[in-house]
Amino acid sequence: MVSRPKQKMTNKDLFETLKYQEGGNHYSKMKVQPAYFINENKLPFAEGNAIKYICRHPYKGKEEDIKKAIHYLKMILDRDYS
């Protein structure tokens, strides 16, 4: 297997990937998709997931998504402020 060098994803690439969504359409209903916001701001994993779950809770996971967001926020507290 030949390994190819990783190429940095450009804004054009990101916009192309945001034109479709696996497993639903809840993010496409938003004016600014969480993936775009998270990538543009270079947010770490836990922060990105918290934002994702907060944004999608009305459309998909409801109360469970809020609990997931809280879980990631607690991770941030433990990681950065323990």
Contact map, one row per residue, 1 for C-alpha under 8 A:
1110000000000000000000000000000000000000000000000000000000000000000000000000000000
1111000000000000000000000000000000000000000000000000000000000000000000000000000000
1111100000000000000000000000000000000000000000000000000000000000000000000000000000
0111110000000000000000000000000000000000000000000000000000000000000000000000000000
0011111000000000000000000000000000000000000000000000000000000000000000000000000000
0001111100000000000000000000000000000000000000000000000000000000000000000000000000
0000111110000000000000000000000000000000000000000000000000000000000000000000000000
0000011111000000000000000000000000000000000000000000000000000000000000000000000000
0000001111101100000000000000000000000000000000000000000000000000000000000000000000
0000000111111100000000000000000000000000000000000000000000000000000000000000000000
0000000011111110000000000000000000000000000000000000000000000000000000000000000000
0000000001111111000000000000000000000000000000000000000000000000000000000000000000
0000000011111111100000000000000000000000000000000000000000000000000000000000000000
0000000011111111110000000000000000010000000000000000000000000000000000000000000000
0000000000111111111000000000000000010000000000000000000000000000000000000000000000
0000000000011111111000000000000000000000000000000000000000000000000000000000000000
0000000000001111111110000000000000000000000000000000000000000000000000000000000000
0000000000000111111110000001000010110000000000000000000000000000000000000000000000
0000000000000011111110000001000000000000000000000000000000000000000000000000000000
0000000000000000111111000001000000000000000000000000000000000000000000000000000000
0000000000000000111111111011000000000000000000000000000000000000000000000000000000
0000000000000000000111111000000000000000000000000000000000000000000000000000000000
0000000000000000000011111000000000000000000000000000000000000000000000000000000000
0000000000000000000011111100000000000000000000000000000000000000000000000000000000
0000000000000000000011111111100000000000000000000000000000000000000000000000000000
0000000000000000000000011111110000000000000000000000000100110000000000000000000000
0000000000000000000010001111110011000000000000000000000100000000000000000000000000
0000000000000000011110001111111010000000000000000000000000000000000000000000000000
0000000000000000000000001111111000000000000000000000000000000000000000000000000000
0000000000000000000000000111111110000000000000000000000000000000000000000000000000
0000000000000000000000000001111110000000000000000000000000000000000000000000000000
0000000000000000000000000000011111011000000000000000000000000000000000000000000000
0000000000000000010000000011011111111000000000000000000000000000000000000000000000
0000000000000000000000000010000111111100000000010011001000000000000000000000000000
0000000000000000010000000000000011111110000000010001000000000000000000000000000000
0000000000000110010000000000000111111111000000000000000000000000000000000000000000
0000000000000000000000000000000111111111100000000000000000000000000000000000000000
0000000000000000000000000000000001111111111000010000000000000000000000000000000000
0000000000000000000000000000000000111111111000000000000000000000000000000000000000
0000000000000000000000000000000000011111110000000000000000000000000000000000000000
0000000000000000000000000000000000001111111000000000000000000000000000000000000000
0000000000000000000000000000000000000111111100000000000000000000000000000000000000
0000000000000000000000000000000000000110111110110000000000000000000000000000000000
0000000000000000000000000000000000000000011111110000000000000000000000000000000000
0000000000000000000000000000000000000000001111111000000000000000000000000000000000
0000000000000000000000000000000000000000000111111100000000000000000000011011000000
0000000000000000000000000000000000000000001111111110000000000000000000011001000000
0000000000000000000000000000000001100100001111111111000000000000000000000000000000
0000000000000000000000000000000000000000000011111111100000000000000010010000000000
0000000000000000000000000000000000000000000001111111110000000000000111011000000000
0000000000000000000000000000000001000000000000111111111000000000000010000000000000
0000000000000000000000000000000001100000000000011111111100000000000010000000000000
0000000000000000000000000000000000000000000000001111111110000000110110000000000000
0000000000000000000000000000000000000000000000000111111110000000110010000000000000
0000000000000000000000000000000001000000000000000011111111000000000000000000000000
0000000000000000000000000110000000000000000000000001111111111100100000000000000000
0000000000000000000000000000000000000000000000000000111111111111110000000000000000
0000000000000000000000000000000000000000000000000000001111111100000000000000000000
0000000000000000000000000100000000000000000000000000000111111100000000000000000000
0000000000000000000000000100000000000000000000000000000111111100100000000000000000
0000000000000000000000000000000000000000000000000000000111111111110000000000000000
0000000000000000000000000000000000000000000000000000000111111111110000000000000000
0000000000000000000000000000000000000000000000000000000010001111111000000000000000
0000000000000000000000000000000000000000000000000000000010001111111100000000000000
0000000000000000000000000000000000000000000000000000110110011111111110000000000000
0000000000000000000000000000000000000000000000000000110010001111111111000000000000
0000000000000000000000000000000000000000000000000000000000000011111111100000000000
0000000000000000000000000000000000000000000000000100100000000001111111110000000000
0000000000000000000000000000000000000000000000001111110000000000111111111000000000
0000000000000000000000000000000000000000000000000100000000000000011111111100000000
0000000000000000000000000000000000000000000000000000000000000000001111111110000000
0000000000000000000000000000000000000000000001101100000000000000000111111111000000
0000000000000000000000000000000000000000000001100100000000000000000011111111100000
0000000000000000000000000000000000000000000000000000000000000000000001111111110000
0000000000000000000000000000000000000000000001000000000000000000000000111111111000
0000000000000000000000000000000000000000000001100000000000000000000000011111111110
0000000000000000000000000000000000000000000000000000000000000000000000001111111111
0000000000000000000000000000000000000000000000000000000000000000000000000111111111
0000000000000000000000000000000000000000000000000000000000000000000000000011111111
0000000000000000000000000000000000000000000000000000000000000000000000000001111111
0000000000000000000000000000000000000000000000000000000000000000000000000001111111
0000000000000000000000000000000000000000000000000000000000000000000000000000111111
